[in-house]
Amino acid sequence: FTLAIMVTFVVYASFTMLITGQRALQQRRLNELDSRANGRLVDTLLNYETVKTHAREDYERQRYADMLRQWTESGVANQRALSRLHIGQSAIIAAGVAAVMLLAGQQTVRGAMTVGDLVLVNAYVIQICLPLNALGFVFREARDALVATEQLFRLLDEPVEIADRPGSAPLAMRGGAVSFEKVSFAYEPGRQILFDLDLAIGAGQTVAVVGGSGSGKSTLARLLMRLYDAHGGRIAIDGQDLRGVTLASLRAAIGVVPQDTTLFNDTIAHNIAYGRAGAGLGEVIEAARAAQVHEFIQSLPEQYDTVVGERGMKLSGGEKQRIAIARAFLKNPPIMIFDEATSALDTRAERAIQGELDRIAEGRTTLIIAHRLSTIVNADEIVV
């Protein structure tokens, strides 16, 4: 009896581990296809204007249908493997119980065992095999859960490229002088953007940077915010190497008006107030007035409670840019970066807001990245 039960255990465990291992490969493919299908769907929806303007609705629908077909086929194959596992486990347990009961019945017929012994053996076998089946279920579910979370653990294991170094101290602002010293940088090997760049922006000074597309103008802003680290040289604020200060204190001291403004799918008031935690509605309205966007907001039915949609899709480019400028006004930092801050505005709106941009730049260290001469004419220095 013990030998029969042990054989059943070994066969059950071996079969379960073998089939579960095979299912893991199918489960990984199913998870990958599910992620790709969701990613493609989100990508298509975010770029719906491009899809519409190129009349590619049928193409995108077919691409998504093909992805779902692969996902369905993989899901069916995975379910079939699961069914084989269930049937195999049940068959092994049934065969083990049958072998024990046949042996017990044979012993009973020969008189070596009583009927009571037969009933006792039957009870023992059932008490052993039921937990075995439950253990197999737990093992299978745990393995499926581990496979499902592999991508999450892989993401968590990714090293953080830009992080506070041990012993980093908060940035101590003493005027806001910015210096780039022999800075070199490349986004990818073989395509270097900056070569031993030296650039000094004095405390309270406004410096404009102009140049052709791809010359590294916006890269200066990204390096100053430590969205990337320079591959060579040193960037400092008031003599403090940016790599030695905390990221939170550095980014709290810098306000940015980007060229490509992205808004949250929330109200206009929330998007403006994002510039400074705890800002009240009165401060939000004051910042909106300075950015010449208050009148536009007042004309909306829900005014400051208007939801702007994903990435601000319900607003025009100029309206989004003015909200970004209002957000920067509200933050009121000692260092400002204007990265093509008025590129989406018409000439009249630009003239109306340029005075406010010049006002907020007074007494602050300001880096202006621009193509239009009108936005940099009042700069203390223009760097090409």
NUBAVO-275428 format. One record per residue (C-alpha): x, y, z; residue in three letters; residue number from 1. Coordinates in Angstrom, 1 decimal, m for minus. Layout:
REM residues N
- X,Y,Z,Ala,NUM;
...
This chain:
REM residues 384
- 0.0,0.0,0.0,Phe,1;
- 2.8,2.4,0.9,Thr,2;
- 4.6,1.7,m2.3,Leu,3;
- 1.5,2.3,m4.4,Ala,4;
- 0.8,5.6,m2.6,Ile,5;
- 4.5,6.7,m3.0,Met,6;
- 4.4,5.9,m6.7,Val,7;
- 1.2,7.9,m7.1,Thr,8;
- 2.9,10.9,m5.3,Phe,9;
- 6.0,10.8,m7.5,Val,10;
- 4.0,10.4,m10.8,Val,11;
- 1.6,13.2,m9.7,Tyr,12;
- 4.4,15.6,m8.7,Ala,13;
- 6.4,14.9,m11.9,Ser,14;
- 3.4,15.3,m14.2,Phe,15;
- 2.3,18.5,m12.5,Thr,16;
- 5.7,20.2,m12.7,Met,17;
- 6.2,19.1,m16.3,Leu,18;
- 2.8,20.4,m17.6,Ile,19;
- 3.0,23.5,m15.4,Thr,20;
- 6.4,24.3,m16.9,Gly,21;
- 5.0,23.9,m20.4,Gln,22;
- 2.0,26.1,m19.5,Arg,23;
- 4.3,28.8,m18.2,Ala,24;
- 5.7,29.4,m21.7,Leu,25;
- 2.1,29.8,m23.1,Gln,26;
- 1.2,32.0,m20.2,Gln,27;
- 4.1,34.3,m20.9,Arg,28;
- 3.1,34.6,m24.5,Arg,29;
- m0.5,35.3,m23.5,Leu,30;
- 0.6,38.0,m21.1,Asn,31;
- 2.8,39.5,m23.8,Glu,32;
- 0.0,39.5,m26.4,Leu,33;
- m2.3,41.1,m23.9,Asp,34;
- 0.1,43.9,m23.1,Ser,35;
- 0.8,44.5,m26.8,Arg,36;
- m2.9,44.6,m27.6,Ala,37;
- m3.6,47.1,m24.8,Asn,38;
- m0.6,49.2,m25.8,Gly,39;
- m1.7,49.3,m29.4,Arg,40;
- m5.2,50.3,m28.4,Leu,41;
- m4.0,53.1,m26.2,Val,42;
- m1.5,54.3,m28.9,Asp,43;
- m4.3,54.4,m31.5,Thr,44;
- m6.6,56.3,m29.3,Leu,45;
- m4.0,58.9,m28.3,Leu,46;
- m3.2,59.5,m32.0,Asn,47;
- m6.8,59.5,m33.1,Tyr,48;
- m6.3,62.7,m35.1,Glu,49;
- m3.6,61.2,m37.2,Thr,50;
- m5.8,58.1,m37.8,Val,51;
- m8.7,60.3,m38.8,Lys,52;
- m6.7,62.7,m41.1,Thr,53;
- m5.1,59.8,m42.9,His,54;
- m8.4,57.8,m43.1,Ala,55;
- m6.7,54.7,m41.6,Arg,56;
- m9.6,53.6,m39.3,Glu,57;
- m10.0,50.3,m41.2,Asp,58;
- m6.3,49.7,m41.1,Tyr,59;
- m6.1,50.3,m37.3,Glu,60;
- m9.2,48.2,m36.7,Arg,61;
- m7.7,45.3,m38.7,Gln,62;
- m4.3,45.6,m36.8,Arg,63;
- m6.1,45.4,m33.5,Tyr,64;
- m8.3,42.5,m34.7,Ala,65;
- m5.2,40.6,m35.8,Asp,66;
- m3.7,41.1,m32.4,Met,67;
- m6.8,40.0,m30.6,Leu,68;
- m7.0,36.9,m32.8,Arg,69;
- m3.5,35.9,m31.8,Gln,70;
- m4.4,36.6,m28.2,Trp,71;
- m7.5,34.4,m28.5,Thr,72;
- m5.6,31.6,m30.1,Glu,73;
- m2.9,31.7,m27.4,Ser,74;
- m5.6,31.9,m24.7,Gly,75;
- m7.4,28.8,m26.1,Val,76;
- m4.1,26.9,m26.3,Ala,77;
- m3.4,27.9,m22.7,Asn,78;
- m6.8,26.7,m21.6,Gln,79;
- m6.4,23.4,m23.3,Arg,80;
- m3.0,22.9,m21.5,Ala,81;
- m4.8,23.6,m18.2,Leu,82;
- m7.5,21.1,m19.1,Ser,83;
- m4.9,18.5,m19.8,Arg,84;
- m3.3,19.2,m16.5,Leu,85;
- m6.6,18.8,m14.6,His,86;
- m7.5,15.6,m16.4,Ile,87;
- m4.0,14.2,m15.9,Gly,88;
- m3.9,15.0,m12.2,Gln,89;
- m7.4,13.5,m11.7,Ser,90;
- m6.4,10.4,m13.7,Ala,91;
- m3.2,9.8,m11.7,Ile,92;
- m5.1,10.1,m8.4,Ile,93;
- m7.8,7.8,m9.6,Ala,94;
- m5.3,5.3,m10.8,Ala,95;
- m3.5,5.4,m7.5,Gly,96;
- m6.7,5.0,m5.5,Val,97;
- m7.8,2.2,m7.8,Ala,98;
- m4.5,0.3,m7.4,Ala,99;
- m4.7,0.6,m3.6,Val,100;
- m8.3,m0.6,m3.5,Met,101;
- m7.7,m3.5,m5.9,Leu,102;
- m4.8,m4.6,m3.8,Leu,103;
- m6.9,m4.2,m0.6,Ala,104;
- m9.8,m6.1,m2.3,Gly,105;
- m7.5,m8.9,m3.3,Gln,106;
- m6.2,m9.2,0.2,Gln,107;
- m9.7,m9.2,1.6,Thr,108;
- m10.9,m12.0,m0.8,Val,109;
- m7.8,m14.1,0.2,Arg,110;
- m8.8,m13.5,3.9,Gly,111;
- m5.6,m11.7,4.7,Ala,112;
- m7.7,m8.6,5.5,Met,113;
- m11.1,m8.0,6.9,Thr,114;
- m13.8,m5.9,5.4,Val,115;
- m13.1,m3.4,8.2,Gly,116;
- m9.5,m3.2,7.1,Asp,117;
- m10.7,m2.5,3.5,Leu,118;
- m12.9,0.4,4.7,Val,119;
- m10.0,1.7,6.8,Leu,120;
- m7.6,1.6,3.8,Val,121;
- m10.2,3.4,1.7,Asn,122;
- m10.6,6.1,4.3,Ala,123;
- m6.8,6.5,4.6,Tyr,124;
- m6.3,6.8,0.8,Val,125;
- m9.0,9.4,0.5,Ile,126;
- m7.5,11.5,3.3,Gln,127;
- m4.1,11.3,1.6,Ile,128;
- m5.2,12.0,m2.0,Cys,129;
- m7.6,14.9,m1.3,Leu,130;
- m4.8,17.1,0.2,Pro,131;
- m2.5,16.0,m2.6,Leu,132;
- m5.0,17.4,m5.2,Asn,133;
- m5.4,20.6,m3.2,Ala,134;
- m1.6,21.0,m3.1,Leu,135;
- m1.4,20.5,m6.8,Gly,136;
- m4.0,23.3,m7.3,Phe,137;
- m2.1,25.7,m5.0,Val,138;
- 1.2,25.0,m6.9,Phe,139;
- m0.5,25.6,m10.2,Arg,140;
- m2.1,28.9,m9.0,Glu,141;
- 1.2,30.1,m7.5,Ala,142;
- 3.1,29.4,m10.6,Arg,143;
- 0.5,31.2,m12.7,Asp,144;
- 0.7,34.2,m10.4,Ala,145;
- 4.5,34.3,m10.6,Leu,146;
- 4.4,34.2,m14.4,Val,147;
- 1.8,37.0,m14.4,Ala,148;
- 4.0,39.2,m12.2,Thr,149;
- 7.3,38.6,m14.0,Glu,150;
- 7.0,41.8,m16.0,Gln,151;
- 6.3,43.8,m12.9,Leu,152;
- 9.3,42.4,m11.1,Phe,153;
- 11.5,43.0,m14.2,Arg,154;
- 10.3,46.6,m14.2,Leu,155;
- 11.0,47.0,m10.5,Leu,156;
- 14.5,45.5,m11.0,Asp,157;
- 15.4,48.2,m13.6,Glu,158;
- 18.1,50.4,m12.3,Pro,159;
- 17.2,54.1,m11.7,Val,160;
- 19.4,56.1,m13.9,Glu,161;
- 18.9,59.5,m12.3,Ile,162;
- 18.6,59.3,m8.5,Ala,163;
- 19.9,61.1,m5.4,Asp,164;
- 23.4,60.1,m4.5,Arg,165;
- 24.2,59.1,m1.0,Pro,166;
- 24.8,62.1,1.1,Gly,167;
- 23.1,64.6,m1.3,Ser,168;
- 22.1,67.9,0.3,Ala,169;
- 19.2,70.2,m0.5,Pro,170;
- 20.1,73.0,m3.0,Leu,171;
- 21.0,76.2,m1.2,Ala,172;
- 20.0,79.1,m3.4,Met,173;
- 22.2,82.2,m3.2,Arg,174;
- 21.2,84.1,m6.3,Gly,175;
- 20.8,81.4,m8.9,Gly,176;
- 23.9,81.6,m11.0,Ala,177;
- 24.1,78.7,m13.5,Val,178;
- 27.2,77.4,m15.1,Ser,179;
- 27.9,74.7,m17.7,Phe,180;
- 31.6,73.7,m17.5,Glu,181;
- 33.0,71.6,m20.3,Lys,182;
- 29.7,69.7,m20.7,Val,183;
- 29.5,66.9,m23.2,Ser,184;
- 26.3,64.9,m23.8,Phe,185;
- 24.9,62.3,m26.2,Ala,186;
- 21.4,60.7,m26.2,Tyr,187;
- 22.9,57.6,m27.8,Glu,188;
- 26.4,56.5,m28.8,Pro,189;
- 27.6,57.9,m32.1,Gly,190;
- 25.3,60.9,m32.0,Arg,191;
- 26.8,63.4,m29.7,Gln,192;
- 24.9,66.7,m29.1,Ile,193;
- 27.1,68.8,m26.9,Leu,194;
- 30.9,69.1,m27.1,Phe,195;
- 32.8,70.6,m24.2,Asp,196;
- 30.2,73.4,m23.8,Leu,197;
- 31.0,76.3,m21.5,Asp,198;
- 28.1,78.6,m20.6,Leu,199;
- 27.6,80.9,m17.7,Ala,200;
- 24.3,82.6,m16.7,Ile,201;
- 24.8,85.1,m13.9,Gly,202;
- 22.4,85.5,m11.0,Ala,203;
- 19.3,87.3,m12.2,Gly,204;
- 20.5,87.4,m15.8,Gln,205;
- 18.5,86.4,m18.8,Thr,206;
- 20.3,84.4,m21.5,Val,207;
- 18.7,83.3,m24.7,Ala,208;
- 19.9,80.3,m26.7,Val,209;
- 19.2,80.1,m30.4,Val,210;
- 20.3,77.6,m33.1,Gly,211;
- 19.2,75.1,m35.6,Gly,212;
- 17.0,72.1,m34.9,Ser,213;
- 18.9,69.4,m33.2,Gly,214;
- 21.7,71.7,m32.0,Ser,215;
- 21.1,70.9,m28.3,Gly,216;
- 19.0,73.9,m27.2,Lys,217;
- 16.3,71.9,m25.3,Ser,218;
- 19.0,69.5,m24.1,Thr,219;
- 20.4,72.3,m22.0,Leu,220;
- 17.1,72.6,m20.2,Ala,221;
- 16.9,68.8,m19.7,Arg,222;
- 20.4,68.7,m18.3,Leu,223;
- 19.7,71.6,m15.9,Leu,224;
- 16.7,69.8,m14.6,Met,225;
- 18.7,66.6,m14.3,Arg,226;
- 16.3,64.6,m16.5,Leu,227;
- 19.6,63.4,m17.9,Tyr,228;
- 23.1,63.5,m16.5,Asp,229;
- 26.0,65.0,m18.6,Ala,230;
- 28.5,62.4,m19.8,His,231;
- 31.3,64.9,m19.2,Gly,232;
- 31.9,68.1,m17.5,Gly,233;
- 29.9,69.8,m14.7,Arg,234;
- 26.7,71.7,m14.3,Ile,235;
- 26.4,73.9,m11.2,Ala,236;
- 24.0,76.3,m9.5,Ile,237;
- 25.6,78.8,m7.2,Asp,238;
- 28.8,76.7,m7.4,Gly,239;
- 26.9,73.5,m6.2,Gln,240;
- 27.3,70.5,m8.6,Asp,241;
- 23.8,69.3,m9.5,Leu,242;
- 24.9,65.7,m9.0,Arg,243;
- 25.5,66.5,m5.3,Gly,244;
- 22.1,68.0,m4.5,Val,245;
- 18.7,66.4,m4.1,Thr,246;
- 16.5,66.1,m7.1,Leu,247;
- 13.4,67.4,m5.2,Ala,248;
- 15.1,70.6,m4.1,Ser,249;
- 16.7,71.2,m7.6,Leu,250;
- 13.4,70.8,m9.5,Arg,251;
- 11.5,72.9,m6.9,Ala,252;
- 13.9,75.8,m7.7,Ala,253;
- 13.3,75.7,m11.5,Ile,254;
- 10.2,76.5,m13.4,Gly,255;
- 9.7,75.3,m17.0,Val,256;
- 7.4,76.3,m19.8,Val,257;
- 7.9,73.6,m22.3,Pro,258;
- 7.4,73.7,m26.1,Gln,259;
- 5.1,70.6,m26.0,Asp,260;
- 2.6,71.2,m23.2,Thr,261;
- 1.0,68.1,m21.7,Thr,262;
- m2.0,68.6,m19.3,Leu,263;
- m3.7,66.2,m17.0,Phe,264;
- m7.2,64.9,m17.7,Asn,265;
- m8.6,67.2,m15.0,Asp,266;
- m9.9,70.7,m14.5,Thr,267;
- m8.1,73.9,m15.7,Ile,268;
- m7.8,75.0,m12.1,Ala,269;
- m6.1,71.7,m11.1,His,270;
- m3.6,72.0,m14.1,Asn,271;
- m2.6,75.5,m13.1,Ile,272;
- m2.5,74.8,m9.4,Ala,273;
- m0.2,71.9,m10.1,Tyr,274;
- 2.6,74.5,m10.2,Gly,275;
- 2.5,74.9,m6.4,Arg,276;
- 1.0,72.6,m3.8,Ala,277;
- m1.7,74.1,m1.7,Gly,278;
- m2.4,77.1,m4.1,Ala,279;
- m5.9,78.6,m3.6,Gly,280;
- m8.3,79.6,m6.4,Leu,281;
- m7.5,83.2,m6.0,Gly,282;
- m3.8,82.6,m6.7,Glu,283;
- m4.7,80.4,m9.7,Val,284;
- m6.9,83.2,m11.1,Ile,285;
- m4.1,85.7,m10.6,Glu,286;
- m1.6,83.4,m12.5,Ala,287;
- m4.2,83.0,m15.3,Ala,288;
- m4.6,86.7,m15.6,Arg,289;
- m0.8,87.1,m15.9,Ala,290;
- m0.7,84.4,m18.6,Ala,291;
- m3.5,86.2,m20.5,Gln,292;
- m5.8,83.2,m20.3,Val,293;
- m8.3,84.3,m17.7,His,294;
- m10.7,85.8,m20.2,Glu,295;
- m10.7,82.6,m22.3,Phe,296;
- m11.4,80.5,m19.2,Ile,297;
- m14.2,82.8,m18.1,Gln,298;
- m15.9,82.3,m21.5,Ser,299;
- m16.2,78.6,m20.9,Leu,300;
- m19.5,77.2,m19.4,Pro,301;
- m17.7,75.6,m16.5,Glu,302;
- m14.9,78.1,m16.3,Gln,303;
- m12.0,76.9,m14.1,Tyr,304;
- m13.9,73.6,m13.5,Asp,305;
- m13.6,72.7,m17.2,Thr,306;
- m12.0,69.3,m17.8,Val,307;
- m9.4,69.6,m20.5,Val,308;
- m9.4,65.9,m21.6,Gly,309;
- m6.5,63.5,m22.0,Glu,310;
- m3.2,65.5,m22.6,Arg,311;
- m5.4,68.6,m22.9,Gly,312;
- m7.0,67.5,m26.2,Met,313;
- m10.0,69.7,m25.8,Lys,314;
- m7.8,72.9,m25.9,Leu,315;
- m5.8,74.4,m28.7,Ser,316;
- m2.1,74.5,m28.7,Gly,317;
- m2.0,78.2,m27.7,Gly,318;
- m4.5,77.7,m24.9,Glu,319;
- m2.5,74.8,m23.5,Lys,320;
- 0.7,76.8,m23.7,Gln,321;
- m0.9,79.7,m21.8,Arg,322;
- m2.0,77.4,m19.1,Ile,323;
- 1.5,76.1,m18.8,Ala,324;
- 2.8,79.7,m18.5,Ile,325;
- 0.2,80.3,m15.8,Ala,326;
- 1.4,77.2,m14.0,Arg,327;
- 5.0,78.5,m14.1,Ala,328;
- 3.9,82.0,m12.9,Phe,329;
- 2.2,80.3,m9.9,Leu,330;
- 5.3,78.2,m9.1,Lys,331;
- 7.3,81.5,m8.9,Asn,332;
- 10.8,79.8,m8.8,Pro,333;
- 14.2,81.5,m8.7,Pro,334;
- 15.2,80.0,m12.0,Ile,335;
- 13.0,80.0,m15.1,Met,336;
- 13.3,78.1,m18.4,Ile,337;
- 11.3,79.1,m21.4,Phe,338;
- 11.6,76.5,m24.1,Asp,339;
- 9.8,78.0,m27.1,Glu,340;
- 7.2,79.3,m24.6,Ala,341;
- 5.2,81.2,m27.1,Thr,342;
- 5.7,79.0,m30.2,Ser,343;
- 2.0,78.1,m30.3,Ala,344;
- 0.7,81.7,m29.9,Leu,345;
- m0.3,84.1,m32.5,Asp,346;
- 1.5,87.5,m32.8,Thr,347;
- m1.2,89.4,m30.9,Arg,348;
- m1.3,86.9,m28.0,Ala,349;
- 2.5,86.8,m28.0,Glu,350;
- 2.8,90.5,m27.6,Arg,351;
- 0.2,90.5,m24.8,Ala,352;
- 2.1,87.9,m22.8,Ile,353;
- 5.7,88.9,m23.6,Gln,354;
- 5.5,91.7,m21.1,Gly,355;
- 4.5,89.3,m18.4,Glu,356;
- 7.3,86.9,m19.4,Leu,357;
- 9.8,89.8,m19.2,Asp,358;
- 8.3,90.8,m15.8,Arg,359;
- 8.6,87.4,m14.3,Ile,360;
- 12.2,87.1,m15.6,Ala,361;
- 13.2,90.2,m13.6,Glu,362;
- 15.4,89.3,m10.7,Gly,363;
- 15.4,85.7,m11.8,Arg,364;
- 18.0,83.6,m13.6,Thr,365;
- 16.3,82.9,m16.9,Thr,366;
- 17.2,80.6,m19.8,Leu,367;
- 15.2,81.3,m23.0,Ile,368;
- 15.2,78.8,m25.8,Ile,369;
- 13.6,80.3,m28.9,Ala,370;
- 13.6,80.8,m32.7,His,371;
- 11.6,84.1,m32.8,Arg,372;
- 13.7,87.3,m32.3,Leu,373;
- 10.8,89.0,m30.7,Ser,374;
- 11.0,86.7,m27.6,Thr,375;
- 14.7,87.2,m27.0,Ile,376;
- 15.2,90.8,m27.9,Val,377;
- 15.3,91.9,m24.3,Asn,378;
- 17.8,89.2,m23.2,Ala,379;
- 21.0,90.2,m21.6,Asp,380;
- 22.9,87.8,m23.8,Glu,381;
- 22.1,85.8,m26.9,Ile,382;
- 24.1,82.6,m27.4,Val,383;
- 24.2,80.9,m30.8,Val,384;
